[in-house]
Amino acid sequence: MREWGGRLCHRLGAAAPDWEPRQPVFFITLIDEQQIVYPAGIERGWRPNPGINGIRRIYRRALRGFDHFGMLDPALYVSTQRVEGVPRFILWHAHALVWNTSVADLDAWAKDLRPTMRAYLPYATGVDHRPVRPNGLRQLIWYISKTPRKQYQLFKRDTNSLQQYVGRLNGVNAVRLYSEMRNMKLPQLTFAAGEGRRIVRTTIKATCDW
């Protein structure tokens, strides 16, 4: 991931010592409640668990037409028996960096996409975009690329609305998450288009690790 991050910085003109991109870059978060995966052996009603390739396809399609690089991120929800009827589940969402676009274009894109992509929590948005701060590019490259470090819990308020709590991923749940992801390859977790795809292809050729 250091390799693709370096190539992205080079493309955006971000160099030492400030590492500020020479053009606007935007940070995108996509959350679709349909991309929830229940533990193996637990039924999900009429709809089976989505596969990782299908999840990747959904989020990749959402960013069609933009130069971008993105990665899937598993949010592990634990102790969800009272809320969801299962002991735990993973909500797959996505983060991406997008460039060669404008706030106006992203506003129009988000307005069209939001009715089809809803976050699990009713007060959250399924489509979010914000400009990357001039000194924040490297931090977001790390954030998109990092391994999961958090676990989430849900509680129902007296009004039946949901409250979310975030904690550090403990050892037991780290093993559970590893079990769910152990057969996944990095190309299944990443997606890109336009200039982003060229950066990924060049990275693959340079590292030969994928």
N, C-alpha and C positions, 0 to 999 in steps of 0.2 A: 504494500500500500504506500510505502514511502516512495517507491518508484513512480507510481501513477501521480502521486501528489506533486512530486518534483516536476514532472512533465506538464501537469496542469498549471503550476506556478509559472513555468517558462512560457507557456502559451498565453497566459494572462499578463505577462510582463511583471510578475511579482518577484522581486529579487532582494537579496540582502542589501542593506541591513534592515529595511522596514518591512519588506515582503508585502507591499501594498499593490493590489492589482491595478493595472492601468485602464481598466474598463469596469463598468458595473457588473457585479456578480450577485446572485440571489440564492438564498437558502430556502429549500422547499421541504415541507413535511406533508406526507400523504397518509391518511388513516382511513381504512375501509373496514367496517365491522363485519363484512362478509368474509374477511380473511382471517377469521378466528379458527384455530386448530385445537380440537379437543384431544386429550390423551388417547393413545391407542387402546382400542377395545371399548370405548365409550361412544354410544350412538349420538348423532347430532340431529335426530329427527329425520325429516325427508331429505335433507341435504347432506351429502357426505363431506368429510373434511376436504378442503382444497389442498392440492399438491403444491409443492414449492415452485414448480415451473409455471403453474397456473397463476399463483400469487405474483410471481415476477412479471408475468405477461400483463396482468391488470395494471400494475403500477407503471410499467414501461409504456403501455398504451396511453396512460394519462398524460405523459410528458411528450407525446409524439409531436414533432415539429420544432422542438427546442434542442439547442446544443446543451448537453447535460451529462453528468455522471452521477449515478445514484447507487444506493445499497439498501437491501432489505434489513430490517432490524426487528428481532423478536422481543416483544414485551411479555414477560412471564407473569401471569396473574395467579396468585396462590390463595388457598383457603377460600375458594369461591363456591363452596357447596350450597350455602344459603342463598347466594345471589344468582348463580348460574346452574346449580344442580349438578356440578362436577367439581372435583377437588382442585382442579387447576386447568388453565388453558393458556395458549400463546396467541396473542394478537400481533400478527405480522403487519408492520407498517414500513414506510420508506422515507429516507432522507436523500436529498439530491442537491447538487450545485448546478445552477443554470446561468448561462451567459449569452451574449449577443441578443438580448431582448430588453424590454423596458417595463417600468412599473405599470403603464397603461395596458400593455399587452398581457401581462400577468394578471392584472385585475379582471380583464375580460375573460381570460382562460379560467380563472378560479370561479367566477360567477357561473359559467357554463357547467363546470365540473361538479360543484358542490351538491347539486340535487342528486347526483348518482353515486356519491362517495361520502358516507356519513361515519363520523367517529363513534366509538362505542359509548363514550360518555355524552349525555345529551347537551351538556354545556360546552363541549369542545367542538372544534371545527375539523372536518376531514381534509381540508385543503388550506394550507397556510403558506404564505411566501413573504419573505422580508429581505431587504438589502443586507449584504454582508458588510460589516464595518470595515473601513480601510485596513485596520490592523488585525482583523479577525479571520482572515482566510485560512491560515495554517491551523488555527484552533478548530475550525469547522471541518477541514480535511481530516484531522484526527478524530473528531466526533463521529463523522460518517463511518470511519474505518474501524473504530474501537470494537472490542469484544463486549458482550452484554455484561453490565455490572450492577444492575438494579433488578428488584422484584417488586411487584405491586399487589396491593390488597384493596378490596372493595367492601364498603359497609353501606347498609341502607339507613338513611336518616328516618326520622319519624314521618316525614313527608313522602317516604318511598323513593326519594331521589338518592343518587349514588354519591358517595364520598370516596375519593381515591387517596391511598397512602403509598408512599414510595420509601423503600428501604434498600440496604445493601444486599446483593445476592448472596445468600448463605451457601455453605458447602453442600448441603443436601440438594437444594434447588439448582445449584451449579451442575451437579451430576445429572439431575433430571433434564436440564436444558441440553447438556452435552449428549445425552442419550437420544434426544429428539433431533439433534443436528449432526450427529457423528458421520452420517453418510452423505452430507451435502458438500458440494464442491464450490469453491469461490465463484466461478462463473455463474452458478445458479443464484447467488446472492447479490450479484451486481448487474446493473443495466446502464446503458449509455446510448446516445444517438448523436448524429452530426459529428462535430469536432471531438466530442467526448468518446465516441466509438473509435476514432482514429487514435486517440491517446491510449485507450485500453489495448487496442491491437498492437501498438508499438511497445507498450509495457510487456505484453505477453511474449513478444519476440525477444525482448531484452532479458527477461528473467527466466523464461522457460519453466516456471514453477506451477503454472495453472494446468 
